[in-house]
Amino acid sequence: MRTPTHDEFSGRLDSLNGDHSNVFGPELGEFSHAERRATELGDKETKTGTTTVGIKTEGGVVLATDMRASMGYMVSSKDVQKVEEIHPTGALTIAGSVSAAQSLISNLKAEVRLYEARRGEDMSMQALSTLVGNFLRSGAFFVVQPILGGVDEEGGHIYSIDPAGSILEEEYTVTGSGSQYALGVLEREYSDDLTVDEAKQVATNAIRAAVERDLASGNGINIAVVTDEGVDIQRHQNFEGLE
């Protein structure tokens, strides 16, 4: 990430005084030569493999992921945090390149804090989803496929965002190599009147199904519950006690 020059910074002072004209643009600057990252990927890069799930309910949203990372055909980690709080009432799951996902999360956290400090209000989920999509379209975070879940004044939101930056708001969604197994469970068990606790159980069932059949998913489950009171993330090394 380049550092803005003095002239560039002075030219943006209006945004510090309440100019909302570029509400969906990064506050920290652009990512130069980002496209080169796509040509440098290979089997030596740590990837999540992954199954991630997002479910919207009346009381909030539930996000769940497995905990395995792979490097080629090897399990490189059995304890990966694949869902992170990035907003006071928003969280992001990751699937794809671990290094790119970690960088994306760090930048999003910084952008959210800057937005709040400069504009005196929390970023809406629509604005946050657009920011995530814009970051991915820049090519600086190749290849990451996140699920964004959050709550704002309009209620709960689940967004499926692909590596090219397209944004789809969904009632429920999945990403990662175990998607087909998890999606089968969601198609069977999801309903639009689920409570948060019921959605946690459905998400757990979906991750468990993927772990049973997908070699790149496994080693436990991360569950995040996002409400208007904040983000609660729990980690479980196994599925015992989650019935």
C-alpha positions in Angstrom: 0.0 0.0 0.0 1.5 3.3 -1.0 1.6 6.3 1.4 -0.4 9.3 0.1 1.8 12.3 -0.7 1.3 15.7 1.0 -0.5 17.1 -2.0 -2.8 14.1 -2.2 -3.6 14.3 1.4 -4.3 18.1 1.3 -6.5 17.6 -1.6 -8.8 15.2 0.4 -9.3 17.5 3.4 -12.9 18.0 2.5 -13.7 14.5 3.5 -12.5 15.4 7.0 -15.1 18.1 7.1 -18.0 15.9 6.3 -17.8 15.4 2.6 -19.6 12.1 1.9 -19.1 12.1 -1.9 -16.7 9.1 -1.8 -18.4 7.2 1.0 -17.5 3.8 -0.5 -13.9 4.5 -1.3 -10.9 3.4 0.8 -9.7 6.1 3.2 -6.1 4.9 3.2 -5.2 5.1 -0.5 -5.1 2.8 -3.6 -3.2 -0.5 -4.1 -0.6 0.0 -6.9 0.5 -3.0 -9.0 -1.9 -5.3 -7.2 -2.5 -7.4 -10.3 1.0 -9.0 -10.0 -0.2 -10.9 -7.0 -2.3 -13.2 -9.2 0.8 -14.4 -11.0 2.7 -15.3 -7.8 0.2 -17.8 -6.3 1.1 -21.5 -6.1 0.9 -24.6 -4.0 3.4 -23.1 -1.5 0.9 -20.5 -0.3 -1.2 -21.4 2.8 -4.8 -21.6 1.9 -7.9 -22.2 4.0 -9.5 -24.9 1.9 -12.6 -24.2 4.0 -16.3 -24.4 4.6 -18.0 -21.2 5.7 -21.6 -20.6 6.3 -23.7 -17.4 6.9 -27.4 -17.4 8.0 -29.7 -14.3 8.6 -32.3 -14.4 11.3 -34.8 -12.0 12.8 -32.5 -11.5 15.8 -29.2 -11.2 14.0 -26.9 -13.3 11.9 -24.8 -16.4 12.4 -21.5 -17.2 10.7 -19.7 -20.5 11.1 -16.5 -21.9 9.6 -14.2 -24.9 10.1 -10.7 -24.5 11.4 -8.3 -26.2 9.0 -5.7 -24.6 6.7 -3.8 -26.5 4.0 -0.6 -26.1 2.0 -0.9 -28.1 -1.2 -1.9 -31.6 0.0 -0.8 -31.0 3.6 -2.7 -29.8 6.6 -0.6 -26.7 7.6 -2.7 -25.7 10.6 -5.5 -27.2 12.7 -6.4 -24.0 14.6 -7.3 -21.2 12.1 -9.5 -18.3 13.1 -11.6 -18.0 9.9 -14.2 -15.5 11.2 -13.2 -12.0 12.5 -14.9 -9.0 13.9 -14.3 -6.1 11.5 -17.1 -3.7 12.7 -18.8 -3.2 16.1 -21.8 -5.1 14.7 -20.2 -6.9 11.7 -17.9 -9.9 11.0 -16.2 -11.5 8.0 -15.5 -15.1 7.2 -12.5 -16.1 5.0 -12.0 -18.7 2.3 -9.0 -18.8 0.0 -5.5 -17.3 0.5 -4.7 -16.9 4.2 -2.2 -14.1 3.7 -4.5 -12.1 1.5 -7.4 -12.7 3.9 -5.4 -11.4 6.9 -4.4 -8.3 4.9 -8.0 -7.7 3.9 -9.2 -8.0 7.4 -6.5 -5.6 8.7 -7.4 -3.0 6.1 -11.1 -3.3 6.6 -10.7 -2.8 10.4 -8.6 0.3 9.7 -11.2 1.7 7.2 -14.1 1.1 9.6 -12.3 3.0 12.4 -11.3 5.8 10.1 -14.9 6.1 8.8 -16.3 6.3 12.3 -13.6 8.9 13.4 -14.0 11.1 10.3 -17.8 10.9 9.8 -19.0 10.5 13.4 -21.1 7.5 12.6 -20.8 3.7 12.2 -20.6 2.4 8.6 -23.8 0.7 7.4 -23.6 -2.9 6.2 -24.4 -1.8 2.7 -21.4 0.6 2.7 -19.2 -2.0 4.3 -20.2 -4.7 1.8 -19.4 -2.2 -1.0 -16.0 -1.4 0.5 -15.2 -5.2 0.7 -16.2 -5.6 -3.0 -14.1 -2.6 -4.0 -11.1 -4.0 -2.2 -11.4 -7.4 -3.9 -11.9 -5.7 -7.3 -8.6 -3.9 -6.8 -6.8 -7.3 -7.1 -4.7 -6.7 -4.0 -6.3 -9.6 -2.1 -6.2 -12.4 -4.6 -7.9 -14.9 -4.0 -10.3 -14.4 -1.1 -14.0 -15.2 -1.0 -15.6 -13.9 2.1 -19.0 -13.9 3.7 -19.9 -10.6 5.4 -22.5 -10.7 8.1 -23.7 -7.8 10.2 -26.5 -5.8 11.8 -27.4 -2.1 11.3 -30.4 0.1 11.6 -32.2 -1.9 8.9 -31.6 -5.3 10.6 -29.5 -8.3 9.8 -27.6 -8.7 6.5 -25.7 -11.6 4.9 -23.5 -10.8 1.9 -21.8 -13.3 -0.4 -18.8 -11.6 -2.0 -16.8 -13.4 -4.7 -13.1 -12.9 -5.4 -13.9 -10.6 -8.3 -15.9 -8.3 -6.0 -19.5 -9.1 -6.9 -21.9 -8.6 -4.0 -25.1 -10.6 -3.4 -27.3 -10.2 -0.3 -28.7 -13.5 0.7 -30.8 -15.2 3.4 -28.1 -17.8 3.7 -24.9 -18.6 1.8 -21.8 -20.8 1.8 -18.2 -20.5 0.5 -15.2 -22.8 0.2 -14.3 -26.2 -0.9 -17.0 -27.9 1.2 -19.8 -25.6 0.0 -21.8 -28.3 -1.8 -22.1 -30.4 1.4 -23.0 -27.5 3.6 -25.4 -26.1 1.1 -27.4 -29.4 1.0 -27.9 -29.1 4.8 -29.0 -25.5 4.6 -31.5 -26.2 1.8 -33.1 -28.8 4.0 -33.0 -27.1 7.4 -33.2 -23.3 6.7 -36.5 -21.4 7.3 -37.1 -17.7 7.5 -38.4 -17.9 11.0 -35.2 -19.4 12.6 -34.1 -18.0 16.0 -30.5 -17.2 16.5 -30.0 -20.4 18.6 -31.8 -22.5 15.9 -29.6 -20.9 13.2 -26.5 -21.8 15.3 -27.6 -25.4 15.2 -28.3 -25.4 11.5 -24.9 -23.8 10.8 -23.2 -26.4 13.0 -24.9 -29.2 11.1 -23.8 -27.7 7.8 -20.1 -27.4 8.9 -20.2 -30.9 10.3 -21.5 -32.3 7.0 -18.7 -30.6 5.1 -16.0 -31.8 7.6 -17.2 -35.4 7.1 -16.7 -35.3 3.3 -14.3 -32.4 2.3 -10.6 -33.1 2.9 -9.8 -29.4 3.1 -12.3 -28.8 5.9 -11.9 -30.0 9.5 -10.4 -29.7 13.0 -13.4 -27.9 14.7 -15.7 -25.0 14.2 -15.8 -21.2 14.7 -19.2 -19.8 15.4 -19.9 -16.0 15.4 -23.3 -14.5 16.5 -23.8 -10.9 15.4 -26.6 -8.8 16.9 -27.1 -5.1 17.5 -25.2 -5.6 20.8 -22.0 -6.7 19.1 -20.1 -9.8 17.9 -19.6 -12.9 19.9 -17.2 -15.5 18.5 -16.8 -19.0 20.0 -14.2 -21.7 19.0 -14.8 -25.4 19.5 -12.1 -28.0 18.7 -14.8 -30.6 18.2 -18.5 -30.9 17.7 -19.3 -32.6 21.1 -21.9 -30.6 23.1 -23.1 -28.7 20.0 -26.1 -30.9 19.4 
